[in-house]
């Protein structure tokens, strides 16, 4: 086949993907911007102090409302830990936040549908919560490094949540007029979010187009389909581990694999394990939280994600 034919096939696939996804991307970008501009992140994240079930639930649920990708969740989790959040709560948020980002949700729903997206969203948050419970046990028993809260007042053991860095954890323009925030701040925030995640979405789109153009669907169905419930999930783990993409890029890849015949469990593994094994994320955990935290995080999150992926394949 001439090179020009490969070239035409690739750009045809790329064009089709863009036509299918641009509206989802635009809606997700707009809603993410509105959340960032009008809902204070500090308000959402101010209840992270303890290692109890309530704090872990708050950490998990906060991931639904803090519209950041996996890369954007890293500095927030690090700041929470530095300012007095427990290790388990900060890592629970780190695992849950990328799945809660609306841009991510809109992108993947364009491939797998709203119903399947809701299923994966719920199970991803459940995974983050269970991982958090295990890490909390490890932290309480000093198996992993514990948070070292900074002293705030004499006799206070934990930094009060009101002292979370206001420059990073609150709205920058909340005292300005609504009209100015709509006309000036929202477009500026849209551009900022696009700069943060756009390159990962572009990489994911380029790889997804290559899959669409050149990978036979029967090959994907054979190795990643739902006929063998567990093996495709295991095959997807190393694939996920080597993909250095933000959650939005993983959403594109997982979605395209689904259209080619991959099971829903494989999509879950691609996205969940891909986030958990991200080198940037792990290096931050290693540096800011400690070596034992990084090892426990990956060894806890990966098998639990695989187990849930297998259950997804059994049930759906």
TADA-V607445 format. One record per pair of residues at least 12 apart in sequence whose ideal C-beta (glycine too) atoms are under 10 Angstrom apart, sorted by the first residue. I is the first residue (numbers start at 1). J is the second residue. D is the distance in Angstrom with one decimal. If there is no record, write none. Layout:
BEGIN
i={I I}
j={J J}
d={D D}
END
This chain:
BEGIN
i={6 6 7 8 9 9 9 9 9 10 10 10 10 10 10 11 11 12 12 12 13 13 13 13 13 13 13 13 14 14 14 14 14 14 14 15 16 16 16 17 17 17 17 17 17 17 17 17 17 17 17 17 17 18 18 20 20 20 20 21 21 21 21 21 21 21 21 21 21 22 23 23 24 24 24 24 24 24 24 24 24 25 25 25 25 25 25 25 25 25 25 25 26 26 26 27 27 27 27 27 27 28 28 28 28 28 28 28 28 28 28 28 28 28 28 28 29 29 29 29 29 29 29 29 29 29 29 29 30 30 30 30 30 30 31 31 31 31 31 31 32 32 32 32 32 32 32 32 32 32 32 32 32 32 32 32 33 33 33 33 33 33 33 33 33 33 33 33 33 34 34 34 34 34 34 35 35 35 35 35 35 35 36 36 36 36 36 36 36 36 36 36 36 36 37 37 37 37 37 37 37 37 37 37 37 38 38 38 38 38 38 38 38 39 39 39 39 40 40 40 40 40 41 41 41 41 41 41 41 41 41 41 41 42 42 42 42 42 42 42 42 42 43 43 43 43 43 44 44 44 44 44 44 44 44 44 45 45 45 45 45 45 45 45 45 45 45 45 45 45 45 45 45 45 45 46 46 46 46 46 46 46 46 46 47 47 47 47 47 47 48 48 48 48 48 48 48 48 48 48 48 48 48 48 48 48 49 49 49 49 49 49 49 49 49 49 49 49 50 50 50 50 50 50 51 51 51 51 51 51 51 51 51 51 51 51 51 51 52 52 52 52 52 53 53 53 53 55 55 55 55 55 55 55 56 56 56 56 56 56 56 56 56 56 56 56 56 56 56 57 57 57 57 57 58 58 58 59 59 59 59 59 59 59 59 59 59 59 59 59 59 59 59 59 60 60 60 60 60 60 60 60 60 60 60 60 60 60 60 60 60 61 61 61 61 61 61 62 62 62 62 62 62 62 62 63 63 63 63 63 63 63 63 63 63 63 63 63 63 64 64 64 64 64 64 64 64 64 65 65 65 65 66 66 66 66 66 66 67 67 67 67 67 67 67 67 68 68 68 68 68 68 68 68 68 68 68 68 69 69 69 69 69 69 69 69 69 69 69 69 69 69 69 69 69 69 70 70 70 70 70 70 70 70 70 70 70 70 70 70 70 70 70 70 70 70 70 70 71 71 71 71 71 71 71 71 71 71 71 71 71 72 72 72 72 72 72 72 72 73 73 73 73 73 73 73 73 73 73 73 73 73 73 73 74 74 74 74 74 74 74 74 74 74 75 75 75 76 76 76 76 76 76 76 77 77 77 77 77 77 77 77 77 77 77 77 77 78 78 78 78 78 78 78 79 79 79 79 79 80 80 80 80 80 80 80 81 81 81 81 81 81 81 81 81 81 82 82 82 82 82 82 82 82 83 83 83 83 83 83 83 83 83 83 83 83 83 84 84 84 84 84 84 84 84 84 84 84 84 84 85 85 85 85 85 85 86 86 86 86 86 86 86 86 86 87 87 87 87 87 87 87 87 87 87 87 87 87 87 87 87 87 87 88 88 88 88 88 88 88 88 88 88 88 88 88 88 88 89 89 89 89 89 90 90 90 90 90 90 90 91 91 91 91 91 91 91 91 91 91 91 91 91 91 91 91 92 92 92 92 92 92 92 92 92 93 93 94 94 94 94 94 94 94 94 94 94 94 95 95 95 95 95 95 95 95 95 95 95 95 95 95 95 95 95 96 96 96 96 96 96 96 96 96 97 97 97 98 98 98 98 98 98 98 98 98 98 98 98 98 98 99 99 99 99 99 99 99 99 99 99 99 99 99 100 100 100 100 100 101 101 101 101 101 101 103 103 103 103 103 103 103 103 104 104 104 104 104 104 104 104 104 104 104 104 104 105 105 105 105 105 105 106 106 107 107 107 107 107 107 107 107 107 107 107 107 108 108 108 108 108 108 108 108 108 108 108 108 109 109 109 110 110 110 111 111 111 111 111 111 111 111 111 111 111 112 112 112 112 112 112 112 113 115 116 116 116 116 116 116 116 117 117 117 119 119 119 119 119 120 120 120 120 120 120 120 120 120 120 120 123 123 123 123 123 123 123 123 123 123 124 124 124 124 124 124 126 126 127 127 127 127 127 127 127 127 127 127 128 128 128 128 128 130 130 130 130 130 131 131 131 131 131 131 131 131 131 132 132 133 134 134 134 134 134 134 135 135 135 135 135 138 138 138 138 138 139 139 139 142 143 143 143 144 144 144 144 144 144 144 144 144 144 145 145 145 145 145 145 145 145 145 146 146 146 147 147 150 171 172 172 172 173 173 173 173 196 196 197 197 197 197 198 198 199 199 199 200 200 200 200 200 200 200 200 200 201 201 201 201 201 201 202 202 202 203 203 203 203 203 203 203 203 204 204 204 204 204 204 204 204 204 204 204 204 204 205 205 205 205 205 206 206 207 207 207 207 207 207 208 208 208 208 208 208 208 208 208 208 209 209 210 211 211 211 211 211 211 211 212 212 212 212 215 215 215 215 216 216 217 217 217 217 217 218 218 219 219 220 220 220 220 220 220 220 220 220 220 221 221 221 221 222 223 223 223 223 223 224 224 224 224 224 224 224 224 224 224 224 224 224 225 225 225 225 225 225 226 226 226 226 226 226 226 226 226 226 227 227 227 228 228 229 229 229 229 229 229 229 229 229 230 230 230 230 230 230 230 231 231 232 232 232 232 232 232 232 232 232 233 233 233 233 233 233 233 233 233 233 233 233 233 233 233 234 234 234 234 234 235 235 235 236 236 236 236 236 236 236 236 236 236 236 236 236 236 236 236 236 237 237 237 237 237 237 237 237 237 237 237 238 238 239 239 239 239 239 239 239 240 240 240 240 240 240 240 240 240 240 240 240 240 240 240 240 241 241 241 241 241 241 241 241 242 242 242 243 243 243 243 243 243 243 244 244 244 244 244 245 245 245 245 245 246 246 246 246 246 247 247 247 247 247 248 249 249 250 250 250 250 250 250 250 250 251 251 251 251 253 253 253 253 254 254 254 254 254 254 254 254 255 255 255 257 258 263 263 263 263 263 264 264 264 264 264 265 265 265 265 265 265 265 265 265 265 265 266 266 266 267 267 268 268 268 268 268 268 268 268 269 269 269 269 269 269 269 269 270 271 271 272 272 272 272 272 272 272 273 273 273 273 273 273 273 274 275 275 276 276 276 276 276 276 276 276 277 277 277 277 277 278 281 281 281 282 282 282 282 285 285}
j={213 214 213 213 209 210 212 213 214 206 209 210 212 213 214 209 213 209 212 213 208 209 210 211 212 213 214 256 205 206 208 209 210 212 213 209 209 212 213 110 111 204 205 206 208 209 211 212 213 252 255 256 259 205 209 110 111 255 259 106 107 110 111 201 205 208 251 252 255 110 106 110 103 105 106 107 108 109 110 111 251 103 106 107 110 194 197 198 201 205 248 252 103 106 190 102 103 105 106 107 110 67 101 102 103 104 105 106 107 108 109 110 193 197 248 251 67 102 103 106 189 190 191 193 194 197 198 201 102 103 106 186 190 193 67 101 102 103 105 106 66 67 68 69 72 101 102 103 104 105 106 189 190 193 194 197 67 102 103 185 186 187 188 189 190 191 192 193 194 67 102 182 186 189 190 65 66 67 68 101 102 189 66 67 68 72 171 172 185 186 189 190 192 193 171 172 173 174 181 182 185 186 188 189 190 171 173 174 178 181 182 185 186 65 66 67 171 166 169 170 171 174 62 65 66 67 68 76 164 168 169 170 171 161 162 164 165 166 168 169 170 171 62 65 169 170 171 58 61 62 63 64 65 66 93 169 58 59 62 63 65 66 76 77 79 80 83 85 89 90 93 97 161 164 169 58 62 80 85 160 161 162 164 169 59 61 62 85 89 161 62 77 80 81 83 84 85 86 88 89 90 92 93 147 161 164 80 83 84 85 86 89 147 149 158 159 160 161 85 86 88 89 136 158 85 86 87 88 89 132 133 135 136 137 139 140 146 147 86 88 89 136 140 129 132 133 136 85 86 88 89 92 132 136 86 88 89 91 92 93 96 128 129 130 131 132 133 135 136 89 92 125 129 132 89 92 93 77 80 85 86 88 89 90 91 92 93 94 95 96 97 128 129 132 89 92 93 95 96 97 99 100 124 125 126 127 128 129 130 131 132 93 96 100 125 128 129 76 80 89 92 93 96 97 100 92 93 94 95 96 97 98 99 100 101 124 125 128 129 96 97 99 100 101 102 105 121 125 97 100 101 102 93 96 97 98 100 101 97 100 101 102 103 104 105 193 93 97 98 100 101 103 104 193 196 197 246 247 97 98 101 103 104 193 196 197 200 201 245 246 247 248 249 250 251 275 94 95 97 98 99 101 104 197 200 245 246 247 248 249 250 271 274 275 276 278 280 281 98 196 197 200 245 246 247 248 275 278 280 281 284 97 98 101 193 196 197 246 247 90 93 94 95 96 97 98 99 100 101 246 247 275 281 284 94 97 98 278 280 281 283 284 285 288 168 284 288 90 93 94 97 164 168 169 89 90 91 92 93 94 95 97 281 284 285 288 289 90 94 284 285 287 288 289 164 165 168 169 288 93 94 147 161 164 165 169 93 94 145 147 148 149 285 288 289 293 147 148 149 150 159 164 165 288 147 149 150 152 158 159 160 161 163 164 165 168 169 147 148 149 150 152 156 157 158 159 160 161 163 164 147 149 158 159 161 164 132 135 136 139 140 146 147 149 158 132 135 136 138 139 144 145 146 147 148 285 288 289 290 292 293 296 297 131 132 133 134 135 136 137 138 139 140 144 146 147 293 296 132 135 136 139 147 132 135 147 285 288 289 293 128 131 132 135 136 139 144 281 285 289 293 294 296 297 300 301 125 128 129 130 131 132 133 135 136 128 132 128 131 132 275 276 281 284 285 289 297 301 124 125 127 128 129 131 132 135 272 275 276 281 297 300 301 304 305 124 125 126 127 128 129 131 132 275 128 247 275 124 128 246 247 248 250 251 271 272 274 275 276 278 281 120 121 122 123 124 125 127 128 247 251 271 272 275 121 124 125 128 247 193 197 246 247 248 251 193 194 197 201 246 247 248 251 117 121 197 201 246 247 248 249 250 251 252 271 275 117 118 120 121 247 251 248 251 197 201 204 205 247 248 249 250 251 252 254 255 120 121 247 248 250 251 252 254 255 258 267 271 121 251 255 251 252 255 208 251 252 253 254 255 256 257 258 259 267 251 254 255 258 259 264 267 258 316 255 258 264 267 268 312 316 251 255 267 264 268 312 315 316 254 264 265 267 268 271 272 308 309 312 316 264 265 268 272 305 308 309 311 312 315 268 271 272 275 305 308 304 308 268 272 276 300 301 304 305 307 308 309 272 276 301 304 305 300 301 304 307 308 276 296 297 300 301 302 303 304 305 300 301 300 296 297 299 300 301 304 293 296 297 300 301 292 293 296 297 300 292 293 296 292 292 293 296 289 290 291 292 293 294 295 296 297 300 285 288 289 290 291 292 293 294 296 289 290 293 159 289 163 185 185 188 189 185 186 188 189 246 248 246 247 248 249 246 248 245 246 249 244 245 246 247 248 249 250 251 252 245 246 248 249 251 252 248 249 252 243 244 245 246 248 249 252 253 243 245 246 247 248 249 250 251 252 253 254 255 256 248 249 252 253 256 249 252 243 245 249 252 253 256 249 251 252 253 254 255 256 257 259 260 252 256 256 252 253 256 257 259 260 262 256 257 259 260 256 257 260 261 260 261 257 259 260 261 262 260 261 260 261 232 256 257 258 259 260 261 262 263 266 260 261 262 263 261 235 236 261 262 266 236 239 257 258 260 261 262 263 265 266 267 269 270 260 261 262 263 266 313 261 262 263 264 265 266 312 313 314 316 261 263 313 263 313 263 265 309 310 311 312 313 314 315 265 306 307 309 310 313 314 310 313 257 262 263 265 266 269 309 310 313 263 265 266 268 269 273 305 306 307 308 309 310 311 312 313 266 269 306 309 310 262 266 269 254 257 262 263 265 266 267 268 269 270 271 272 273 274 305 306 309 266 269 270 273 274 277 302 303 305 306 309 273 277 253 257 266 269 270 273 274 253 254 266 268 269 270 271 272 273 274 275 276 277 278 302 305 273 274 276 277 278 279 298 302 274 277 279 270 271 273 274 275 277 278 274 277 278 279 280 270 271 274 275 278 274 275 278 280 281 271 272 274 275 278 271 271 274 267 270 271 272 273 274 275 278 267 270 271 274 267 270 271 274 266 267 268 269 270 271 272 274 267 270 271 270 270 309 310 312 313 316 309 312 313 315 316 305 306 308 309 310 311 312 313 314 315 316 309 312 313 309 312 305 306 308 309 310 311 312 313 302 305 306 308 309 310 312 313 309 305 309 301 302 304 305 306 308 309 298 301 302 303 305 306 309 305 301 305 297 298 299 300 301 302 304 305 297 298 301 302 305 298 294 297 298 294 295 297 298 297 298}
d={7.9 7.8 9.9 9.4 9.5 9.9 9.1 4.6 7.3 9.0 6.1 6.6 8.8 4.8 7.6 7.9 8.6 8.9 9.1 7.2 8.3 4.5 7.7 8.4 4.0 3.9 8.4 9.3 7.0 7.3 8.6 3.9 8.8 8.2 8.0 8.6 8.3 7.3 9.5 9.4 9.6 9.9 6.1 9.5 5.9 5.5 9.8 6.5 9.8 7.8 9.4 7.5 9.8 7.2 8.7 6.0 8.3 9.7 9.6 8.9 6.6 5.2 8.3 8.9 7.6 9.1 9.8 7.6 8.7 9.5 8.6 8.1 8.7 9.0 4.2 5.6 8.7 6.7 4.2 9.2 9.8 7.1 7.0 6.3 8.4 9.4 9.7 9.5 7.1 9.5 8.5 9.7 9.7 8.7 9.5 8.1 8.6 10.0 5.4 9.8 9.9 8.6 7.8 5.1 3.4 7.2 6.9 3.5 6.3 9.9 9.3 9.6 9.5 9.7 8.4 9.8 9.7 8.9 5.9 8.6 9.6 5.9 9.8 6.2 6.5 8.7 9.3 9.8 9.1 9.3 9.7 8.3 7.1 9.7 7.4 9.7 4.7 7.7 9.3 7.8 9.9 3.9 8.3 9.3 9.8 6.6 5.4 4.9 9.1 9.9 9.1 8.5 8.5 5.7 9.9 8.9 8.1 9.9 9.5 8.9 5.6 8.5 9.1 4.6 4.9 9.3 8.6 6.0 9.4 8.8 9.3 9.7 7.3 8.8 9.8 6.7 7.8 4.5 9.7 9.2 7.1 9.8 8.8 6.0 8.6 9.8 8.0 9.5 9.5 9.2 5.5 9.5 8.6 7.1 6.6 8.7 7.2 8.7 6.2 8.7 5.8 5.9 9.4 5.6 9.7 7.3 9.8 8.3 9.3 7.8 9.9 9.7 9.3 6.6 8.6 8.8 8.0 9.9 7.8 5.3 5.4 7.1 8.7 8.7 5.8 9.3 8.9 7.3 9.1 8.2 5.2 6.9 7.8 8.6 8.6 5.8 8.8 6.9 8.7 4.0 4.6 8.4 9.8 9.5 9.0 8.3 9.5 8.9 8.7 4.9 9.4 9.2 5.2 5.8 9.9 9.0 8.4 8.3 5.5 9.9 9.3 7.0 7.2 9.8 9.0 6.5 9.8 8.3 9.5 9.8 7.4 9.9 8.4 7.0 6.5 9.0 9.4 9.8 9.9 9.5 4.2 7.3 6.5 8.3 8.4 9.8 8.2 9.4 8.9 6.8 7.9 9.8 5.5 9.1 8.8 8.0 3.8 7.1 9.7 4.4 6.9 9.0 7.3 9.8 7.2 8.7 9.8 9.8 6.3 6.5 7.1 7.7 9.4 8.7 5.9 8.6 8.6 6.2 9.0 6.3 9.3 7.4 9.0 8.8 9.6 4.4 8.1 5.5 7.0 9.1 9.6 8.9 4.5 8.9 5.9 6.1 8.8 8.8 9.0 9.6 9.4 7.7 10.0 8.8 9.1 7.3 8.4 8.3 6.8 8.1 5.1 8.7 8.8 8.5 8.6 6.4 6.1 9.9 5.4 9.4 9.8 8.8 6.0 9.4 9.4 4.2 6.3 8.9 6.4 9.9 9.0 9.8 6.8 8.8 7.7 9.1 9.0 9.4 8.5 8.0 8.9 8.0 4.4 7.5 8.5 4.1 4.4 9.0 9.2 6.9 9.1 8.0 8.3 6.4 9.3 5.7 7.6 8.5 4.8 9.4 9.8 8.8 9.7 5.3 8.3 9.5 5.2 4.6 9.6 9.6 6.8 9.7 8.0 8.4 7.7 10.0 9.1 9.4 9.7 9.4 9.1 5.9 7.5 7.4 7.9 8.0 5.8 8.6 7.8 3.0 4.0 7.7 6.5 4.0 8.4 8.9 6.8 6.7 9.9 7.6 8.6 8.3 3.9 9.0 9.1 9.5 8.3 7.2 9.3 6.6 9.7 9.3 7.8 9.1 5.5 10.0 6.7 7.9 8.7 7.5 5.0 5.5 6.9 8.9 9.7 8.0 10.0 5.6 7.3 8.5 5.9 9.3 9.5 8.9 8.3 8.9 9.6 9.1 8.4 5.8 5.9 7.4 6.9 8.8 6.8 4.8 7.0 9.2 9.6 4.3 5.1 5.7 8.7 9.7 9.8 9.1 8.2 9.2 7.7 4.0 9.1 8.7 8.9 9.5 8.8 8.5 5.1 4.5 8.6 9.3 8.2 9.6 8.3 4.6 9.1 6.0 8.3 6.4 8.6 6.9 7.5 7.5 9.6 5.0 8.5 9.7 9.8 8.1 6.5 8.0 9.9 7.7 8.2 8.0 8.5 6.0 7.6 8.1 9.4 9.9 6.9 5.3 8.5 8.5 3.9 5.9 10.0 9.3 8.6 9.7 8.8 8.8 8.1 9.9 7.0 9.4 10.0 8.8 6.7 5.9 9.4 5.1 8.8 9.0 7.3 8.3 9.8 8.6 7.1 8.1 7.2 10.0 7.7 7.8 9.2 4.7 6.9 9.1 5.6 4.1 9.2 7.8 8.8 7.8 8.4 8.3 8.7 7.6 8.9 6.1 8.8 8.9 4.8 8.2 7.1 5.8 5.7 7.0 9.6 6.7 9.0 9.1 9.7 7.4 9.7 8.7 9.8 9.5 9.8 5.8 9.0 9.5 9.4 6.3 6.3 9.4 8.7 9.0 9.1 7.6 8.9 9.5 8.4 7.4 9.4 7.9 7.4 9.7 9.6 5.4 9.4 8.1 6.7 5.0 6.6 9.6 8.7 6.8 9.1 4.1 6.9 8.2 9.8 9.2 4.9 3.6 7.8 7.4 8.1 8.2 6.4 8.6 9.2 9.0 8.6 8.7 9.3 8.9 7.0 6.3 9.2 7.6 5.2 9.2 9.3 9.8 6.6 8.3 8.4 5.0 6.4 6.5 6.0 5.2 9.7 9.4 10.0 6.0 8.3 9.8 6.0 9.3 9.5 8.7 5.1 7.8 8.3 4.1 3.8 8.4 7.8 5.2 8.7 8.6 9.4 8.8 9.5 9.9 6.9 9.0 8.0 9.5 8.6 9.5 9.6 7.6 9.3 9.0 7.6 9.5 8.8 7.4 6.8 5.7 9.5 9.4 9.3 10.0 7.2 7.3 7.1 9.7 8.8 5.8 9.1 8.7 9.7 5.4 6.7 9.4 6.7 3.3 8.6 7.3 8.5 8.1 8.6 8.5 9.9 9.8 8.7 9.1 7.0 8.7 7.8 9.6 8.3 9.7 8.3 9.1 7.3 4.1 9.1 5.9 7.7 9.7 8.2 7.1 6.5 9.3 8.1 9.6 6.1 9.9 9.3 7.2 5.6 9.7 8.5 3.7 7.6 9.1 8.3 9.9 8.7 8.8 9.3 8.7 9.7 7.5 3.7 8.5 8.6 9.4 8.2 9.2 9.5 5.1 9.8 9.3 9.4 7.9 6.1 9.7 9.4 4.1 6.6 8.8 7.5 7.0 9.7 7.5 7.8 7.9 7.7 8.6 7.4 9.4 9.8 9.8 8.7 9.5 6.6 7.7 9.5 7.5 9.7 6.8 8.5 10.0 8.8 5.9 8.7 9.6 9.3 8.9 9.9 8.7 4.9 5.4 9.8 8.5 5.3 10.0 8.3 9.9 6.1 9.0 9.3 6.5 9.9 8.4 9.6 9.0 10.0 7.6 8.6 9.9 9.0 5.8 9.2 9.6 4.4 6.4 9.7 7.2 7.3 8.9 9.2 8.9 8.9 4.2 8.2 6.8 5.4 8.8 7.7 7.4 9.5 9.1 8.7 8.9 9.1 6.8 9.0 7.8 7.9 9.8 7.6 2.6 6.7 8.9 5.6 5.9 8.2 9.4 8.1 6.0 5.2 8.4 7.0 6.4 9.5 9.4 10.0 8.2 5.9 8.1 9.8 9.3 7.3 9.6 9.6 9.8 7.4 8.9 7.2 8.7 6.6 9.1 7.2 9.5 6.9 5.5 7.5 8.6 9.5 9.7 7.6 9.6 9.9 9.8 6.8 8.7 9.2 5.3 8.7 8.0 6.6 9.9 7.3 7.6 6.0 9.1 8.4 8.4 9.3 7.4 8.8 6.4 9.3 9.9 7.3 5.5 5.7 8.9 5.6 9.5 9.0 9.7 8.2 9.3 9.8 8.6 9.4 5.8 9.6 8.8 8.6 9.4 7.7 5.1 5.0 9.7 9.9 5.9 8.7 9.3 10.0 9.8 8.0 10.0 9.9 5.2 9.3 8.1 7.9 6.3 7.2 6.5 9.2 8.1 8.6 5.6 9.9 8.3 10.0 8.6 9.1 9.5 6.9 9.8 7.2 7.9 6.9 9.2 4.5 4.8 9.1 8.3 4.9 8.5 9.9 9.9 9.8 6.0 3.3 7.9 5.7 5.2 9.5 9.4 9.7 9.0 9.3 9.8 8.6 8.8 9.1 7.9 9.8 9.1 4.9 9.8 9.2 9.2 8.4 9.8 5.7 8.5 5.2 8.2 9.9 8.9 9.5 8.5 8.6 9.0 5.2 3.7 8.1 5.6 4.0 8.5 9.8 9.0 8.9 7.9 4.9 5.9 8.6 6.7 9.9 8.2 9.5 9.3 8.8 6.0 8.9 9.8 5.4 8.7 9.3 8.8 5.6 8.3 9.6 6.6 3.1 6.8 7.2 3.5 5.5 9.2 9.2 8.7 9.7 8.0 5.7 9.3 9.3 9.6 9.2 8.3 8.3 7.9 7.6 5.9 8.2 8.9 9.6 4.6 5.7 9.2 7.3 3.9 8.5 9.2 9.9 9.3 8.2 9.2 9.6 7.4 4.9 6.7 8.9 6.4 9.9 5.8 10.0 7.6 7.4 8.9 8.7 6.2 9.8 8.1 9.3 9.9 8.1 4.5 4.9 9.5 9.0 7.2 8.3 8.4 9.4 9.4 6.2 9.1 9.0 4.0 4.4 5.5 9.8 9.0 7.4 3.3 7.7 9.1 8.2 5.9 9.4 9.3 8.7 9.4 6.5 8.8 6.3 9.2 8.2 7.0 4.0 6.5 9.3 4.8 9.3 9.7 9.4 9.4 5.1 6.5 5.8 8.3 9.5 8.8 8.4 3.8 7.5 7.5 8.5 9.4 5.4 9.3 8.3 9.9 8.6 9.7 9.1 8.8 7.9 7.6 9.5 6.1 9.2 9.3 4.4 5.7 10.0 8.7 8.6 9.9 8.8 5.1 7.4 9.0 9.8 9.9 10.0 7.0 5.5 6.9 5.1 8.6 8.7 9.5 7.4 7.8 5.1 6.3 8.3 5.5 9.6 9.0 5.6 8.9 9.4 4.4 5.4 9.8 8.6 6.7 9.9 8.7 7.1 9.3 9.0 9.8 7.8 9.0 8.9 8.4 7.8 8.9 8.0 4.5 8.5 8.7 4.1 5.6 9.9 10.0 7.4 9.3 10.0 8.7 7.6 9.8 6.1 9.2 5.6 9.7 8.7 6.9 9.6 8.5 6.4 9.0 9.1 9.6 8.9 9.0 8.8 8.3 6.8 8.8 8.5 9.1 8.8 9.3 9.9 5.8 5.0 7.7 7.8 3.9 4.1 8.6 8.5 6.6 9.6 9.0 8.9 6.5 7.5 8.9 4.4 9.1 9.5 9.3 8.4 9.1 8.6 9.8 7.5 9.9 9.3 5.2 10.0 8.8 8.7 8.8 9.4 6.7 6.1 7.6 9.8 9.8 6.7 9.2 8.1 9.2 8.3 8.1 9.2 10.0 6.6 9.5 7.7 5.6 9.1 9.9 9.8 8.6 9.3 5.8 4.7 8.9 9.2 4.4 6.9 9.3 8.9 8.9 6.3 9.6 9.1 6.1 8.5 8.1 7.5 4.1 7.9 8.4 4.0 5.1 9.6 8.1 7.0 9.2 9.3 6.7 9.2 8.3 9.9 7.7 5.0 8.3 8.4 5.3 6.8 9.1 5.2 9.8 8.8 8.0 3.7 6.2 7.8 4.2 3.8 8.4 9.4 8.0 7.1 9.1 8.0 8.6 8.6 7.0 9.3 6.8 4.6 9.7 9.7 5.7 9.0 9.1 6.1 6.5 9.0 4.6 9.3 9.2 10.0 9.3 9.1 10.0 7.5 8.6 8.8 4.1 8.9 7.9 7.6 9.2 7.6 5.6 9.8 5.3 7.5 8.6 9.7 8.6 9.3 7.1 6.1 10.0 8.9 4.0 6.0 9.4 6.8 9.7 6.1 8.4 7.0 9.9 10.0 9.2 8.7 9.4 5.4 9.4 7.5 6.5 5.7 8.6}
END
